[in-house]
Amino acid sequence: MAIKSFSLIVKKPIKDFKKKIKADSDKSLSIRSFLIGAISQDISKIRNVLESEDVFSTIECLKKLGVKIIKRGKGEYHIYGKGLGSLFANKNAALNCGNSGTLARLLIGILSTTPNINVKIYGDKSLNNRSMEKLFKLMENFGAEFLPHNKTKFPINLSSSSLPIGIDYVAGSSAQLKSAVILAGLNSFGCTNILEKQKSRNHTENILAKSSNVIKFKKKNNTNFIKIYGKKYLDAIKFSVPSDPSNAAFYVALTLLKKKSSIRINNLNLNESRIGFYSLMKKHGAKIKFINLKKNNIEKVGDLIVKSCKIKPIRASKEYYVSSTDEYPIMFVIAALTKGISVFKGISDLANKESNRINEMKKILKQIGVKCVTKKDEMKIYGLKEIKNQKKIIKVPNLGDHRICMSAVILSLVTGIKAEIKNFETVATSSPSFLNIIKKLGGKFEIR
């Protein structure tokens, strides 16, 4: 579903605000719900789905693989599961994953062990420029083949394994690679065993836990062990997707930085593997409070209350990276507007996101006079108490990176420095309500 390209111009600072908002639904859960629902038994019923470009790409790919999906209302979908190993593709089928690395990696996990799959997989310019070498090598362990050989980026041709056998895998920091292995293991013979020393997002495991015959968990000496039993079946899933904590982080940052402001965000996903940003901000003085905590069948959720306040310079050790990956661009903005030296470690993987987020955020902060010193795995930001905006301008080129675009908007609204952001339509991949929410909070902008 193509969206017309446009630029966003922000000229004026936002006034203080006190609002209640609803952040967009969780993208990670929305995509996983469709993918797992497609290979489950019977009809999966999902409410409050994020209706964004990445999710629409997921739906279109699944329809090309023979999955019936019906929209029942705003954000409500029924997925008619085909069962494990039952997806099929016509000859010369091509699957467009758009901007979504989550979709690409998890779908390849499923298809690598699905019989008789021969498809071309590709994405937009940004996704096609991202290395998939680790993913391809993992799936080759299950017997899948990728052509041309030794190519590490999309477009790629995938031929599924004719006799997939479960593997043993030591997981790193990537939840997407871990999920791809889990999903490939579901339709493999025998068991797939995953050893996880550093816990990453576990949405895939939480959804699959409803089918207790396919997945088992054990923890010993701070190490997680996940066992996937292949060739079983998955029960249909039914739940309502909560709001996305990564999306909400941008409004939280705006509130913290804008004096005399506060917001409340209800029904937020508070999965422990997703709230590193909030823990880090609270550690450095942020007035952030979670209330009404509960479980919504799949995930822990609650309401969030935030008030503006003074933040201390941020010290983010590498342990925070996994639980706050998507929030680093906006944390760099907070650091730039906080007097003192903030240090972010263990961030090398940011170079392989929709853009090189280390370099691109460094360029943006340089434009407003903030000094940044970067190494491969570390960034130091020399934050300023006050930034004079005379003759300064924030320019963001066409990067195809929604998080960079959103961060630039927040930076402009707080400082009053004019921003010109090209190809802002990319924000619709994850946050279709972003501009409406900014407008509700009092922010002004122009679309060109």
Stockholm file with secondary structure:
# STOCKHOLM 1.0

chainA/1-448         MAIKSFSLIVKKPIKDFKKKIKADSDKSLSIRSFLIGAISQDISKIRNVLESEDVFSTIECLKKLGVKIIKRGKGEYHIYGKGLGSLFANKNAALNCGNSGTLARLLIGILSTTPNINVKIYGDKSLNNRSMEKLFKLMENFGAEFLPHNKTKFPINLSSSSLPIGIDYVAGSSAQLKSAVILAGLNSFGCTNILEKQKSRNHTENILAKSSNVIKFKKKNNTNFIKIYGKKYLDAIKFSVPSDPSNAAFYVALTLLKKKSSIRINNLNLNESRIGFYSLMKKHGAKIKFINLKKNNIEKVGDLIVKSCKIKPIRASKEYYVSSTDEYPIMFVIAALTKGISVFKGISDLANKESNRINEMKKILKQIGVKCVTKKDEMKIYGLKEIKNQKKIIKVPNLGDHRICMSAVILSLVTGIKAEIKNFETVATSSPSFLNIIKKLGGKFEIR
#=GR chainA/1-448 SS CCCCCCCEEECSCCCCCEEEECCCBCHHHHHHHHHHHHTSSSEEEEESCCCSHHHHHHHHHHHHTTCEEEEEETTEEEEECCCTTCCCCCTTCEEECTTCHHHHHHHHHHHHTSTTCEEEEECCHHHHTSCCHHHHHHHHHTTCEEESTTCCSSSEEEECCSSCBCCEEEECSCHHHHHHHHHHHHTSBSEEEEEESSCCCCHHHHHHTTSTTTEEEEEETTEEEEEEETTCCCCCCEEECCBCHHHHHHHHHHHHHSTTCEEEEEEEECCGGGCHHHHHHHHTTCEEEEEEEEECSSSEEEEEEEECCCCCCCEECGGGTGGGGGGHHHHHHHHHTSSEEEEEESCGGGGGSSSCHHHHHHHHHHHTTCEEEEETTEEEEEECSCCCCTTCEEEECSCCCHHHHHHHHHHHHHHCCEEEESCGGGGGGTCTTHHHHHHHTTCCCEEC
#=GC SS_cons         CCCCCCCEEECSCCCCCEEEECCCBCHHHHHHHHHHHHTSSSEEEEESCCCSHHHHHHHHHHHHTTCEEEEEETTEEEEECCCTTCCCCCTTCEEECTTCHHHHHHHHHHHHTSTTCEEEEECCHHHHTSCCHHHHHHHHHTTCEEESTTCCSSSEEEECCSSCBCCEEEECSCHHHHHHHHHHHHTSBSEEEEEESSCCCCHHHHHHTTSTTTEEEEEETTEEEEEEETTCCCCCCEEECCBCHHHHHHHHHHHHHSTTCEEEEEEEECCGGGCHHHHHHHHTTCEEEEEEEEECSSSEEEEEEEECCCCCCCEECGGGTGGGGGGHHHHHHHHHTSSEEEEEESCGGGGGSSSCHHHHHHHHHHHTTCEEEEETTEEEEEECSCCCCTTCEEEECSCCCHHHHHHHHHHHHHHCCEEEESCGGGGGGTCTTHHHHHHHTTCCCEEC
//
